[in-house]
Amino acid sequence: MPRELRVLFFSHYFPPEGNAPATRVHAFCRRWVRRSREPFQATVITSAPNVPDGKLYEGYRNRLSQRECIDGIDVV
């Protein structure tokens, strides 16, 4: 029986922010989730999106915990 592979990624940046680190982390995790031959879970721990202006993006709040799924990636 195949076991589930898991990756926990910590990053300051993640989409909807459009900077290079956010784009790179999203691309890595998305590729792992989509191309893995075994069940794969990717979780990203990040902060509320606010780069480059320091203002929260619409739909987000500055709270202790917020969770969503983006392209099969669990984002906390």
All heavy atoms as a GROMACS GRO file, in nm:
protein
  626
    1MET      N    1   0.085  -0.118   0.000
    1MET     CA    2   0.000   0.000   0.000
    1MET      C    3   0.090   0.124   0.000
    1MET      O    4   0.178   0.138   0.084
    1MET     CB    5  -0.089  -0.002   0.124
    1MET     CG    6  -0.175   0.121   0.137
    1MET     SD    7  -0.287   0.119   0.279
    1MET     CE    8  -0.395  -0.012   0.231
    2PRO      N    9   0.067   0.219  -0.092
    2PRO     CA   10   0.151   0.338  -0.096
    2PRO      C   11   0.127   0.427   0.025
    2PRO      O   12   0.016   0.440   0.072
    2PRO     CB   13   0.109   0.408  -0.225
    2PRO     CG   14  -0.021   0.350  -0.263
    2PRO     CD   15  -0.033   0.217  -0.196
    3ARG      N   16   0.233   0.484   0.073
    3ARG     CA   17   0.218   0.577   0.185
    3ARG      C   18   0.210   0.719   0.131
    3ARG      O   19   0.258   0.749   0.022
    3ARG     CB   20   0.336   0.564   0.281
    3ARG     CG   21   0.468   0.594   0.218
    3ARG     CD   22   0.580   0.558   0.316
    3ARG     NE   23   0.705   0.562   0.247
    3ARG     CZ   24   0.788   0.666   0.249
    3ARG    NH1   25   0.758   0.773   0.318
    3ARG    NH2   26   0.901   0.662   0.183
    4GLU      N   27   0.147   0.806   0.207
    4GLU     CA   28   0.133   0.944   0.164
    4GLU      C   29   0.262   1.020   0.193
    4GLU      O   30   0.317   1.013   0.302
    4GLU     CB   31   0.017   1.010   0.239
    4GLU     CG   32  -0.006   1.153   0.195
    4GLU     CD   33  -0.124   1.215   0.265
    4GLU    OE1   34  -0.125   1.220   0.389
    4GLU    OE2   35  -0.216   1.258   0.194
    5LEU      N   36   0.312   1.089   0.093
    5LEU     CA   37   0.430   1.174   0.111
    5LEU      C   38   0.382   1.312   0.155
    5LEU      O   39   0.281   1.362   0.106
    5LEU     CB   40   0.507   1.184  -0.020
    5LEU     CG   41   0.555   1.052  -0.077
    5LEU    CD1   42   0.614   1.074  -0.216
    5LEU    CD2   43   0.658   0.989   0.014
    6ARG      N   44   0.458   1.374   0.244
    6ARG     CA   45   0.419   1.506   0.295
    6ARG      C   46   0.536   1.601   0.296
    6ARG      O   47   0.648   1.562   0.330
    6ARG     CB   48   0.367   1.494   0.439
    6ARG     CG   49   0.244   1.412   0.449
    6ARG     CD   50   0.202   1.401   0.593
    6ARG     NE   51   0.085   1.315   0.605
    6ARG     CZ   52   0.019   1.299   0.716
    6ARG    NH1   53   0.056   1.361   0.825
    6ARG    NH2   54  -0.085   1.219   0.719
    7VAL      N   55   0.508   1.726   0.260
    7VAL     CA   56   0.608   1.833   0.266
    7VAL      C   57   0.545   1.948   0.344
    7VAL      O   58   0.431   1.987   0.317
    7VAL     CB   59   0.648   1.882   0.125
    7VAL    CG1   60   0.725   2.011   0.132
    7VAL    CG2   61   0.730   1.777   0.054
    8LEU      N   62   0.619   2.000   0.439
    8LEU     CA   63   0.578   2.120   0.513
    8LEU      C   64   0.678   2.228   0.478
    8LEU      O   65   0.798   2.213   0.501
    8LEU     CB   66   0.578   2.093   0.664
    8LEU     CG   67   0.538   2.210   0.753
    8LEU    CD1   68   0.397   2.256   0.722
    8LEU    CD2   69   0.550   2.168   0.900
    9PHE      N   70   0.630   2.337   0.420
    9PHE     CA   71   0.715   2.443   0.368
    9PHE      C   72   0.683   2.572   0.444
    9PHE      O   73   0.567   2.613   0.450
    9PHE     CB   74   0.683   2.463   0.219
    9PHE     CG   75   0.797   2.512   0.138
    9PHE    CD1   76   0.848   2.435   0.035
    9PHE    CD2   77   0.853   2.637   0.160
    9PHE    CE1   78   0.953   2.480  -0.043
    9PHE    CE2   79   0.958   2.682   0.084
    9PHE     CZ   80   1.008   2.604  -0.018
   10PHE      N   81   0.783   2.635   0.503
   10PHE     CA   82   0.766   2.764   0.570
   10PHE      C   83   0.817   2.873   0.477
   10PHE      O   84   0.929   2.865   0.427
   10PHE     CB   85   0.845   2.769   0.701
   10PHE     CG   86   0.791   2.679   0.807
   10PHE    CD1   87   0.829   2.546   0.816
   10PHE    CD2   88   0.699   2.728   0.900
   10PHE    CE1   89   0.780   2.462   0.914
   10PHE    CE2   90   0.649   2.645   0.999
   10PHE     CZ   91   0.689   2.512   1.006
   11SER      N   92   0.735   2.976   0.455
   11SER     CA   93   0.775   3.084   0.366
   11SER      C   94   0.710   3.215   0.408
   11SER      O   95   0.593   3.217   0.448
   11SER     CB   96   0.734   3.051   0.221
   11SER     OG   97   0.766   3.156   0.136
   12HIS      N   98   0.785   3.323   0.396
   12HIS     CA   99   0.727   3.456   0.423
   12HIS      C  100   0.628   3.494   0.314
   12HIS      O  101   0.538   3.574   0.337
   12HIS     CB  102   0.836   3.563   0.426
   12HIS     CG  103   0.922   3.558   0.548
   12HIS    ND1  104   0.885   3.616   0.665
   12HIS    CD2  105   1.041   3.499   0.570
   12HIS    CE1  106   0.979   3.595   0.756
   12HIS    NE2  107   1.075   3.523   0.700
   13TYR      N  108   0.647   3.441   0.194
   13TYR     CA  109   0.571   3.486   0.078
   13TYR      C  110   0.501   3.370   0.008
   13TYR      O  111   0.557   3.262  -0.007
   13TYR     CB  112   0.665   3.553  -0.023
   13TYR     CG  113   0.756   3.655   0.039
   13TYR    CD1  114   0.890   3.628   0.058
   13TYR    CD2  115   0.706   3.778   0.080
   13TYR    CE1  116   0.973   3.722   0.116
   13TYR    CE2  117   0.789   3.872   0.138
   13TYR     CZ  118   0.923   3.844   0.156
   13TYR     OH  119   1.004   3.936   0.213
   14PHE      N  120   0.377   3.396  -0.037
   14PHE     CA  121   0.302   3.298  -0.114
   14PHE      C  122   0.192   3.373  -0.188
   14PHE      O  123   0.147   3.478  -0.141
   14PHE     CB  124   0.242   3.192  -0.020
   14PHE     CG  125   0.198   3.068  -0.091
   14PHE    CD1  126   0.291   2.973  -0.130
   14PHE    CD2  127   0.065   3.047  -0.121
   14PHE    CE1  128   0.253   2.858  -0.197
   14PHE    CE2  129   0.025   2.933  -0.188
   14PHE     CZ  130   0.120   2.839  -0.226
   15PRO      N  131   0.149   3.324  -0.306
   15PRO     CA  132   0.043   3.394  -0.379
   15PRO      C  133  -0.078   3.418  -0.290
   15PRO      O  134  -0.106   3.336  -0.202
   15PRO     CB  135   0.010   3.297  -0.492
   15PRO     CG  136   0.137   3.224  -0.516
   15PRO     CD  137   0.198   3.207  -0.378
   16PRO      N  138  -0.143   3.530  -0.306
   16PRO     CA  139  -0.148   3.613  -0.426
   16PRO      C  140  -0.034   3.712  -0.443
   16PRO      O  141  -0.032   3.789  -0.540
   16PRO     CB  142  -0.281   3.686  -0.412
   16PRO     CG  143  -0.301   3.699  -0.264
   16PRO     CD  144  -0.241   3.573  -0.206
   17GLU      N  145   0.063   3.714  -0.351
   17GLU     CA  146   0.179   3.801  -0.372
   17GLU      C  147   0.251   3.754  -0.499
   17GLU      O  148   0.258   3.635  -0.526
   17GLU     CB  149   0.272   3.796  -0.252
   17GLU     CG  150   0.206   3.849  -0.126
   17GLU     CD  151   0.287   3.822  -0.002
   17GLU    OE1  152   0.346   3.714   0.010
   17GLU    OE2  153   0.288   3.911   0.085
   18GLY      N  154   0.304   3.848  -0.575
   18GLY     CA  155   0.362   3.813  -0.704
   18GLY      C  156   0.512   3.821  -0.711
   18GLY      O  157   0.568   3.825  -0.819
   19ASN      N  158   0.580   3.821  -0.597
   19ASN     CA  159   0.726   3.830  -0.600
   19ASN      C  160   0.789   3.694  -0.630
   19ASN      O  161   0.722   3.590  -0.632
   19ASN     CB  162   0.779   3.889  -0.469
   19ASN     CG  163   0.733   3.811  -0.347
   19ASN    OD1  164   0.705   3.693  -0.353
   19ASN    ND2  165   0.727   3.880  -0.233
   20ALA      N  166   0.918   3.693  -0.655
   20ALA     CA  167   0.987   3.570  -0.695
   20ALA      C  168   0.978   3.458  -0.591
   20ALA      O  169   0.949   3.344  -0.628
   20ALA     CB  170   1.134   3.601  -0.728
   21PRO      N  171   1.001   3.484  -0.462
   21PRO     CA  172   0.991   3.374  -0.365
   21PRO      C  173   0.850   3.313  -0.360
   21PRO      O  174   0.836   3.191  -0.353
   21PRO     CB  175   1.027   3.438  -0.231
   21PRO     CG  176   1.106   3.559  -0.266
   21PRO     CD  177   1.050   3.607  -0.397
   22ALA      N  178   0.747   3.394  -0.366
   22ALA     CA  179   0.610   3.343  -0.364
   22ALA      C  180   0.583   3.256  -0.486
   22ALA      O  181   0.527   3.146  -0.474
   22ALA     CB  182   0.511   3.460  -0.360
   23THR      N  183   0.623   3.303  -0.601
   23THR     CA  184   0.603   3.229  -0.724
   23THR      C  185   0.678   3.097  -0.723
   23THR      O  186   0.626   2.992  -0.764
   23THR     CB  187   0.646   3.315  -0.844
   23THR    OG1  188   0.574   3.437  -0.841
   23THR    CG2  189   0.621   3.245  -0.976
   24ARG      N  190   0.800   3.098  -0.674
   24ARG     CA  191   0.884   2.978  -0.671
   24ARG      C  192   0.828   2.872  -0.576
   24ARG      O  193   0.817   2.754  -0.613
   24ARG     CB  194   1.025   3.018  -0.627
   24ARG     CG  195   1.130   2.916  -0.658
   24ARG     CD  196   1.271   2.969  -0.628
   24ARG     NE  197   1.299   3.096  -0.693
   24ARG     CZ  198   1.327   3.212  -0.630
   24ARG    NH1  199   1.335   3.214  -0.499
   24ARG    NH2  200   1.350   3.321  -0.696
   25VAL      N  201   0.790   2.911  -0.456
   25VAL     CA  202   0.734   2.815  -0.359
   25VAL      C  203   0.605   2.755  -0.415
   25VAL      O  204   0.583   2.634  -0.408
   25VAL     CB  205   0.708   2.883  -0.222
   25VAL    CG1  206   0.628   2.792  -0.131
   25VAL    CG2  207   0.839   2.924  -0.157
   26HIS      N  208   0.520   2.837  -0.473
   26HIS     CA  209   0.395   2.789  -0.532
   26HIS      C  210   0.422   2.690  -0.645
   26HIS      O  211   0.360   2.583  -0.652
   26HIS     CB  212   0.313   2.908  -0.582
   26HIS     CG  213   0.183   2.869  -0.643
   26HIS    ND1  214   0.154   2.892  -0.774
   26HIS    CD2  215   0.074   2.806  -0.590
   26HIS    CE1  216   0.033   2.847  -0.801
   26HIS    NE2  217  -0.018   2.794  -0.690
   27ALA      N  218   0.517   2.722  -0.731
   27ALA     CA  219   0.549   2.634  -0.844
   27ALA      C  220   0.604   2.499  -0.796
   27ALA      O  221   0.564   2.394  -0.848
   27ALA     CB  222   0.649   2.702  -0.936
   28PHE      N  223   0.694   2.501  -0.699
   28PHE     CA  224   0.748   2.376  -0.645
   28PHE      C  225   0.636   2.288  -0.588
   28PHE      O  226   0.622   2.172  -0.621
   28PHE     CB  227   0.850   2.401  -0.534
   28PHE     CG  228   0.985   2.444  -0.582
   28PHE    CD1  229   1.058   2.536  -0.508
   28PHE    CD2  230   1.041   2.393  -0.697
   28PHE    CE1  231   1.184   2.576  -0.549
   28PHE    CE2  232   1.167   2.433  -0.739
   28PHE     CZ  233   1.239   2.525  -0.665
   29CYS      N  234   0.556   2.345  -0.499
   29CYS     CA  235   0.451   2.269  -0.432
   29CYS      C  236   0.347   2.219  -0.532
   29CYS      O  237   0.302   2.104  -0.524
   29CYS     CB  238   0.385   2.352  -0.323
   29CYS     SG  239   0.494   2.382  -0.182
   30ARG      N  240   0.308   2.303  -0.625
   30ARG     CA  241   0.210   2.263  -0.726
   30ARG      C  242   0.262   2.145  -0.809
   30ARG      O  243   0.191   2.048  -0.834
   30ARG     CB  244   0.176   2.381  -0.816
   30ARG     CG  245   0.063   2.353  -0.913
   30ARG     CD  246   0.029   2.472  -0.998
   30ARG     NE  247   0.146   2.504  -1.079
   30ARG     CZ  248   0.187   2.627  -1.106
   30ARG    NH1  249   0.123   2.731  -1.058
   30ARG    NH2  250   0.293   2.647  -1.180
   31ARG      N  251   0.387   2.152  -0.848
   31ARG     CA  252   0.447   2.043  -0.927
   31ARG      C  253   0.452   1.914  -0.846
   31ARG      O  254   0.421   1.807  -0.897
   31ARG     CB  255   0.587   2.082  -0.972
   31ARG     CG  256   0.654   1.970  -1.052
   31ARG     CD  257   0.780   2.016  -1.114
   31ARG     NE  258   0.744   2.101  -1.226
   31ARG     CZ  259   0.833   2.162  -1.303
   31ARG    NH1  260   0.961   2.149  -1.280
   31ARG    NH2  261   0.794   2.237  -1.402
   32TRP      N  262   0.493   1.922  -0.719
   32TRP     CA  263   0.499   1.802  -0.635
   32TRP      C  264   0.362   1.737  -0.621
   32TRP      O  265   0.348   1.617  -0.631
   32TRP     CB  266   0.554   1.836  -0.498
   32TRP     CG  267   0.698   1.877  -0.498
   32TRP    CD1  268   0.794   1.839  -0.585
   32TRP    CD2  269   0.760   1.965  -0.406
   32TRP    NE1  270   0.913   1.899  -0.553
   32TRP    CE2  271   0.896   1.976  -0.443
   32TRP    CE3  272   0.715   2.036  -0.295
   32TRP    CZ2  273   0.987   2.055  -0.374
   32TRP    CZ3  274   0.805   2.116  -0.225
   32TRP    CH2  275   0.940   2.124  -0.264
   33VAL      N  276   0.258   1.819  -0.598
   33VAL     CA  277   0.123   1.766  -0.580
   33VAL      C  278   0.072   1.702  -0.709
   33VAL      O  279   0.015   1.594  -0.707
   33VAL     CB  280   0.027   1.878  -0.533
   33VAL    CG1  281  -0.118   1.836  -0.544
   33VAL    CG2  282   0.060   1.920  -0.390
   34ARG      N  283   0.095   1.765  -0.821
   34ARG     CA  284   0.040   1.716  -0.948
   34ARG      C  285   0.117   1.599  -1.008
   34ARG      O  286   0.060   1.514  -1.073
   34ARG     CB  287   0.038   1.829  -1.051
   34ARG     CG  288  -0.065   1.934  -1.020
   34ARG     CD  289  -0.069   2.038  -1.127
   34ARG     NE  290  -0.170   2.137  -1.094
   34ARG     CZ  291  -0.184   2.251  -1.158
   34ARG    NH1  292  -0.104   2.280  -1.259
   34ARG    NH2  293  -0.277   2.336  -1.124
   35ARG      N  294   0.247   1.594  -0.989
   35ARG     CA  295   0.328   1.495  -1.060
   35ARG      C  296   0.372   1.376  -0.976
   35ARG      O  297   0.438   1.287  -1.026
   35ARG     CB  298   0.451   1.562  -1.120
   35ARG     CG  299   0.412   1.660  -1.226
   35ARG     CD  300   0.529   1.702  -1.306
   35ARG     NE  301   0.485   1.793  -1.410
   35ARG     CZ  302   0.564   1.845  -1.499
   35ARG    NH1  303   0.692   1.815  -1.498
   35ARG    NH2  304   0.518   1.926  -1.590
   36SER      N  305   0.338   1.376  -0.851
   36SER     CA  306   0.380   1.266  -0.766
   36SER      C  307   0.306   1.138  -0.804
   36SER      O  308   0.187   1.141  -0.832
   36SER     CB  309   0.352   1.300  -0.619
   36SER     OG  310   0.386   1.193  -0.538
   37ARG      N  311   0.377   1.028  -0.804
   37ARG     CA  312   0.315   0.898  -0.834
   37ARG      C  313   0.242   0.844  -0.711
   37ARG      O  314   0.158   0.758  -0.722
   37ARG     CB  315   0.422   0.799  -0.878
   37ARG     CG  316   0.481   0.835  -1.009
   37ARG     CD  317   0.583   0.731  -1.052
   37ARG     NE  318   0.645   0.776  -1.175
   37ARG     CZ  319   0.769   0.754  -1.208
   37ARG    NH1  320   0.847   0.684  -1.129
   37ARG    NH2  321   0.817   0.799  -1.322
   38GLU      N  322   0.279   0.891  -0.596
   38GLU     CA  323   0.219   0.847  -0.470
   38GLU      C  324   0.130   0.960  -0.419
   38GLU      O  325   0.148   1.075  -0.456
   38GLU     CB  326   0.329   0.819  -0.368
   38GLU     CG  327   0.441   0.737  -0.423
   38GLU     CD  328   0.467   0.613  -0.342
   38GLU    OE1  329   0.410   0.600  -0.235
   38GLU    OE2  330   0.546   0.531  -0.388
   39PRO      N  331   0.036   0.929  -0.330
   39PRO     CA  332  -0.042   1.037  -0.268
   39PRO      C  333   0.053   1.138  -0.204
   39PRO      O  334   0.148   1.100  -0.136
   39PRO     CB  335  -0.126   0.965  -0.163
   39PRO     CG  336  -0.132   0.823  -0.210
   39PRO     CD  337  -0.002   0.798  -0.281
   40PHE      N  338   0.030   1.265  -0.226
   40PHE     CA  339   0.124   1.369  -0.183
   40PHE      C  340   0.047   1.485  -0.122
   40PHE      O  341  -0.051   1.532  -0.178
   40PHE     CB  342   0.204   1.420  -0.304
   40PHE     CG  343   0.324   1.498  -0.266
   40PHE    CD1  344   0.450   1.439  -0.262
   40PHE    CD2  345   0.314   1.632  -0.233
   40PHE    CE1  346   0.562   1.511  -0.225
   40PHE    CE2  347   0.426   1.705  -0.197
   40PHE     CZ  348   0.550   1.645  -0.193
   41GLN      N  349   0.093   1.530  -0.007
   41GLN     CA  350   0.032   1.644   0.060
   41GLN      C  351   0.137   1.753   0.080
   41GLN      O  352   0.242   1.727   0.140
   41GLN     CB  353  -0.025   1.603   0.196
   41GLN     CG  354  -0.086   1.718   0.272
   41GLN     CD  355  -0.132   1.678   0.411
   41GLN    OE1  356  -0.134   1.560   0.446
   41GLN    NE2  357  -0.169   1.775   0.490
   42ALA      N  358   0.110   1.871   0.029
   42ALA     CA  359   0.198   1.987   0.049
   42ALA      C  360   0.125   2.089   0.134
   42ALA      O  361   0.012   2.126   0.103
   42ALA     CB  362   0.238   2.048  -0.085
   43THR      N  363   0.190   2.133   0.241
   43THR     CA  364   0.135   2.236   0.328
   43THR      C  365   0.235   2.351   0.335
   43THR      O  366   0.354   2.328   0.355
   43THR     CB  367   0.109   2.182   0.470
   43THR    OG1  368   0.020   2.070   0.460
   43THR    CG2  369   0.049   2.288   0.559
   44VAL      N  370   0.185   2.472   0.318
   44VAL     CA  371   0.270   2.592   0.327
   44VAL      C  372   0.222   2.674   0.445
   44VAL      O  373   0.104   2.706   0.456
   44VAL     CB  374   0.264   2.676   0.198
   44VAL    CG1  375   0.344   2.804   0.214
   44VAL    CG2  376   0.315   2.596   0.079
   45ILE      N  377   0.314   2.706   0.535
   45ILE     CA  378   0.286   2.797   0.646
   45ILE      C  379   0.341   2.932   0.606
   45ILE      O  380   0.459   2.945   0.574
   45ILE     CB  381   0.356   2.750   0.776
   45ILE    CG1  382   0.324   2.603   0.808
   45ILE    CG2  383   0.322   2.842   0.891
   45ILE    CD1  384   0.183   2.575   0.848
   46THR      N  385   0.256   3.033   0.607
   46THR     CA  386   0.297   3.166   0.560
   46THR      C  387   0.223   3.274   0.639
   46THR      O  388   0.140   3.243   0.725
   46THR     CB  389   0.272   3.179   0.408
   46THR    OG1  390   0.331   3.299   0.360
   46THR    CG2  391   0.125   3.176   0.374
   47SER      N  392   0.250   3.398   0.608
   47SER     CA  393   0.180   3.509   0.672
   47SER      C  394   0.071   3.561   0.578
   47SER      O  395   0.065   3.522   0.462
   47SER     CB  396   0.278   3.621   0.705
   47SER     OG  397   0.343   3.664   0.586
   48ALA      N  398  -0.012   3.650   0.629
   48ALA     CA  399  -0.116   3.709   0.545
   48ALA      C  400  -0.049   3.791   0.434
   48ALA      O  401   0.047   3.864   0.460
   48ALA     CB  402  -0.207   3.798   0.629
   49PRO      N  403  -0.096   3.779   0.310
   49PRO     CA  404  -0.031   3.847   0.198
   49PRO      C  405  -0.043   3.999   0.209
   49PRO      O  406  -0.152   4.052   0.224
   49PRO     CB  407  -0.104   3.794   0.075
   49PRO     CG  408  -0.236   3.747   0.126
   49PRO     CD  409  -0.214   3.705   0.267
   50ASN      N  410   0.073   4.067   0.200
   50ASN     CA  411   0.073   4.213   0.213
   50ASN      C  412   0.187   4.282   0.136
   50ASN      O  413   0.209   4.400   0.152
   50ASN     CB  414   0.080   4.254   0.360
   50ASN     CG  415   0.209   4.210   0.425
   50ASN    OD1  416   0.316   4.249   0.384
   50ASN    ND2  417   0.199   4.127   0.526
   51VAL      N  418   0.261   4.208   0.055
   51VAL     CA  419   0.377   4.264  -0.016
   51VAL      C  420   0.332   4.312  -0.153
   51VAL      O  421   0.255   4.243  -0.219
   51VAL     CB  422   0.488   4.155  -0.028
   51VAL    CG1  423   0.600   4.200  -0.118
   51VAL    CG2  424   0.539   4.117   0.108
   52PRO      N  425   0.369   4.427  -0.204
   52PRO     CA  426   0.479   4.512  -0.160
   52PRO      C  427   0.438   4.633  -0.077
   52PRO      O  428   0.523   4.703  -0.027
   52PRO     CB  429   0.538   4.559  -0.293
   52PRO     CG  430   0.420   4.574  -0.382
   52PRO     CD  431   0.327   4.461  -0.340
   53ASP      N  432   0.307   4.659  -0.063
   53ASP     CA  433   0.263   4.784   0.000
   53ASP      C  434   0.243   4.776   0.151
   53ASP      O  435   0.218   4.877   0.215
   53ASP     CB  436   0.133   4.833  -0.065
   53ASP     CG  437   0.150   4.862  -0.212
   53ASP    OD1  438   0.260   4.908  -0.251
   53ASP    OD2  439   0.055   4.838  -0.289
   54GLY      N  440   0.250   4.657   0.209
   54GLY     CA  441   0.227   4.643   0.352
   54GLY      C  442   0.080   4.644   0.389
   54GLY      O  443   0.045   4.650   0.505
   55LYS      N  444  -0.008   4.640   0.288
   55LYS     CA  445  -0.153   4.636   0.312
   55LYS      C  446  -0.204   4.497   0.276
   55LYS      O  447  -0.165   4.440   0.174
   55LYS     CB  448  -0.224   4.740   0.225
   55LYS     CG  449  -0.184   4.882   0.256
   55LYS     CD  450  -0.254   4.978   0.164
   55LYS     CE  451  -0.205   5.120   0.190
   55LYS     NZ  452  -0.261   5.216   0.096
   56LEU      N  453  -0.291   4.444   0.361
   56LEU     CA  454  -0.345   4.311   0.336
   56LEU      C  455  -0.424   4.307   0.205
   56LEU      O  456  -0.495   4.401   0.172
   56LEU     CB  457  -0.437   4.268   0.449
   56LEU     CG  458  -0.370   4.232   0.580
   56LEU    CD1  459  -0.474   4.197   0.685
   56LEU    CD2  460  -0.273   4.118   0.562
   57TYR      N  461  -0.409   4.198   0.133
   57TYR     CA  462  -0.485   4.178   0.011
   57TYR      C  463  -0.633   4.158   0.047
   57TYR      O  464  -0.665   4.107   0.154
   57TYR     CB  465  -0.434   4.056  -0.065
   57TYR     CG  466  -0.306   4.080  -0.141
   57TYR    CD1  467  -0.193   4.132  -0.081
   57TYR    CD2  468  -0.299   4.049  -0.275
   57TYR    CE1  469  -0.076   4.152  -0.151
   57TYR    CE2  470  -0.182   4.068  -0.347
   57TYR     CZ  471  -0.071   4.120  -0.284
   57TYR     OH  472   0.044   4.139  -0.356
   58GLU      N  473  -0.720   4.194  -0.045
   58GLU     CA  474  -0.863   4.179  -0.024
   58GLU      C  475  -0.897   4.032   0.001
   58GLU      O  476  -0.844   3.942  -0.064
   58GLU     CB  477  -0.938   4.228  -0.149
   58GLU     CG  478  -1.087   4.236  -0.130
   58GLU     CD  479  -1.157   4.299  -0.248
   58GLU    OE1  480  -1.099   4.388  -0.312
   58GLU    OE2  481  -1.270   4.254  -0.276
   59GLY      N  482  -0.985   4.010   0.098
   59GLY     CA  483  -1.027   3.874   0.132
   59GLY      C  484  -0.944   3.810   0.242
   59GLY      O  485  -0.974   3.699   0.285
   60TYR      N  486  -0.840   3.879   0.288
   60TYR     CA  487  -0.754   3.825   0.394
   60TYR      C  488  -0.763   3.913   0.516
   60TYR      O  489  -0.786   4.033   0.506
   60TYR     CB  490  -0.608   3.817   0.347
   60TYR     CG  491  -0.588   3.714   0.240
   60TYR    CD1  492  -0.600   3.748   0.106
   60TYR    CD2  493  -0.560   3.581   0.271
   60TYR    CE1  494  -0.582   3.654   0.005
   60TYR    CE2  495  -0.543   3.486   0.173
   60TYR     CZ  496  -0.555   3.524   0.041
   60TYR     OH  497  -0.540   3.429  -0.057
   61ARG      N  498  -0.743   3.852   0.634
   61ARG     CA  499  -0.741   3.927   0.758
   61ARG      C  500  -0.617   3.890   0.836
   61ARG      O  501  -0.564   3.780   0.821
   61ARG     CB  502  -0.866   3.893   0.841
   61ARG     CG  503  -0.991   3.946   0.775
   61ARG     CD  504  -1.119   3.917   0.848
   61ARG     NE  505  -1.105   3.902   0.993
   61ARG     CZ  506  -1.187   3.831   1.065
   61ARG    NH1  507  -1.286   3.766   1.011
   61ARG    NH2  508  -1.171   3.824   1.195
   62ASN      N  509  -0.571   3.979   0.918
   62ASN     CA  510  -0.454   3.954   1.002
   62ASN      C  511  -0.502   3.886   1.129
   62ASN      O  512  -0.538   3.950   1.226
   62ASN     CB  513  -0.384   4.086   1.035
   62ASN     CG  514  -0.234   4.072   1.031
   62ASN    OD1  515  -0.183   3.965   1.008
   62ASN    ND2  516  -0.166   4.182   1.054
   63ARG      N  517  -0.508   3.753   1.125
   63ARG     CA  518  -0.554   3.678   1.240
   63ARG      C  519  -0.461   3.561   1.265
   63ARG      O  520  -0.377   3.528   1.182
   63ARG     CB  521  -0.698   3.633   1.223
   63ARG     CG  522  -0.726   3.565   1.093
   63ARG     CD  523  -0.873   3.558   1.066
   63ARG     NE  524  -0.915   3.419   1.060
   63ARG     CZ  525  -1.026   3.380   1.005
   63ARG    NH1  526  -1.108   3.469   0.955
   63ARG    NH2  527  -1.058   3.254   1.001
   64LEU      N  528  -0.478   3.497   1.378
   64LEU     CA  529  -0.386   3.391   1.418
   64LEU      C  530  -0.383   3.276   1.319
   64LEU      O  531  -0.277   3.225   1.286
   64LEU     CB  532  -0.424   3.340   1.557
   64LEU     CG  533  -0.331   3.237   1.618
   64LEU    CD1  534  -0.190   3.293   1.629
   64LEU    CD2  535  -0.382   3.193   1.754
   65SER      N  536  -0.499   3.237   1.268
   65SER     CA  537  -0.501   3.124   1.175
   65SER      C  538  -0.603   3.146   1.065
   65SER      O  539  -0.716   3.189   1.091
   65SER     CB  540  -0.534   2.995   1.251
   65SER     OG  541  -0.536   2.887   1.162
   66GLN      N  542  -0.564   3.118   0.946
   66GLN     CA  543  -0.652   3.124   0.829
   66GLN      C  544  -0.605   3.011   0.738
   66GLN      O  545  -0.485   2.992   0.719
   66GLN     CB  546  -0.639   3.260   0.762
   66GLN     CG  547  -0.733   3.281   0.647
   66GLN     CD  548  -0.736   3.427   0.604
   66GLN    OE1  549  -0.745   3.516   0.687
   66GLN    NE2  550  -0.726   3.449   0.476
   67ARG      N  551  -0.696   2.937   0.679
   67ARG     CA  552  -0.658   2.820   0.599
   67ARG      C  553  -0.734   2.822   0.467
   67ARG      O  554  -0.852   2.855   0.464
   67ARG     CB  555  -0.690   2.694   0.679
   67ARG     CG  556  -0.653   2.568   0.610
   67ARG     CD  557  -0.677   2.449   0.701
   67ARG     NE  558  -0.552   2.376   0.707
   67ARG     CZ  559  -0.496   2.330   0.815
   67ARG    NH1  560  -0.552   2.346   0.931
   67ARG    NH2  561  -0.382   2.265   0.809
   68GLU      N  562  -0.664   2.784   0.360
   68GLU     CA  563  -0.728   2.770   0.230
   68GLU      C  564  -0.651   2.668   0.147
   68GLU      O  565  -0.538   2.631   0.181
   68GLU     CB  566  -0.738   2.904   0.157
   68GLU     CG  567  -0.605   2.966   0.120
   68GLU     CD  568  -0.621   3.102   0.053
   68GLU    OE1  569  -0.697   3.114  -0.044
   68GLU    OE2  570  -0.557   3.197   0.100
   69CYS      N  571  -0.712   2.624   0.039
   69CYS     CA  572  -0.647   2.529  -0.051
   69CYS      C  573  -0.628   2.600  -0.185
   69CYS      O  574  -0.724   2.649  -0.244
   69CYS     CB  575  -0.734   2.406  -0.067
   69CYS     SG  576  -0.656   2.279  -0.169
   70ILE      N  577  -0.503   2.609  -0.230
   70ILE     CA  578  -0.471   2.671  -0.358
   70ILE      C  579  -0.400   2.566  -0.443
   70ILE      O  580  -0.292   2.519  -0.407
   70ILE     CB  581  -0.381   2.795  -0.338
   70ILE    CG1  582  -0.450   2.901  -0.253
   70ILE    CG2  583  -0.338   2.853  -0.473
   70ILE    CD1  584  -0.366   3.021  -0.219
   71ASP      N  585  -0.461   2.530  -0.555
   71ASP     CA  586  -0.403   2.432  -0.648
   71ASP      C  587  -0.363   2.301  -0.578
   71ASP      O  588  -0.258   2.243  -0.607
   71ASP     CB  589  -0.281   2.490  -0.719
   71ASP     CG  590  -0.318   2.602  -0.814
   71ASP    OD1  591  -0.431   2.601  -0.867
   71ASP    OD2  592  -0.235   2.691  -0.835
   72GLY      N  593  -0.444   2.256  -0.484
   72GLY     CA  594  -0.415   2.132  -0.413
   72GLY      C  595  -0.316   2.146  -0.298
   72GLY      O  596  -0.279   2.048  -0.234
   73ILE      N  597  -0.272   2.269  -0.271
   73ILE     CA  598  -0.175   2.297  -0.165
   73ILE      C  599  -0.252   2.352  -0.044
   73ILE      O  600  -0.329   2.446  -0.058
   73ILE     CB  601  -0.071   2.401  -0.212
   73ILE    CG1  602  -0.003   2.354  -0.339
   73ILE    CG2  603   0.029   2.432  -0.102
   73ILE    CD1  604   0.064   2.466  -0.417
   74ASP      N  605  -0.230   2.293   0.072
   74ASP     CA  606  -0.293   2.342   0.195
   74ASP      C  607  -0.211   2.461   0.243
   74ASP      O  608  -0.092   2.449   0.272
   74ASP     CB  609  -0.291   2.229   0.299
   74ASP     CG  610  -0.369   2.264   0.424
   74ASP    OD1  611  -0.463   2.346   0.415
   74ASP    OD2  612  -0.338   2.208   0.529
   75VAL      N  613  -0.275   2.579   0.248
   75VAL     CA  614  -0.205   2.702   0.287
   75VAL      C  615  -0.261   2.750   0.421
   75VAL      O  616  -0.380   2.772   0.436
   75VAL     CB  617  -0.224   2.812   0.179
   75VAL    CG1  618  -0.146   2.938   0.218
   75VAL    CG2  619  -0.179   2.762   0.042
   76VAL      N  620  -0.170   2.762   0.518
   76VAL     CA  621  -0.210   2.804   0.654
   76VAL      C  622  -0.141   2.935   0.684
   76VAL      O  623  -0.021   2.951   0.662
   76VAL     CB  624  -0.166   2.697   0.759
   76VAL    CG1  625  -0.210   2.741   0.898
   76VAL    CG2  626  -0.224   2.562   0.723
   0.00000   0.00000   0.00000
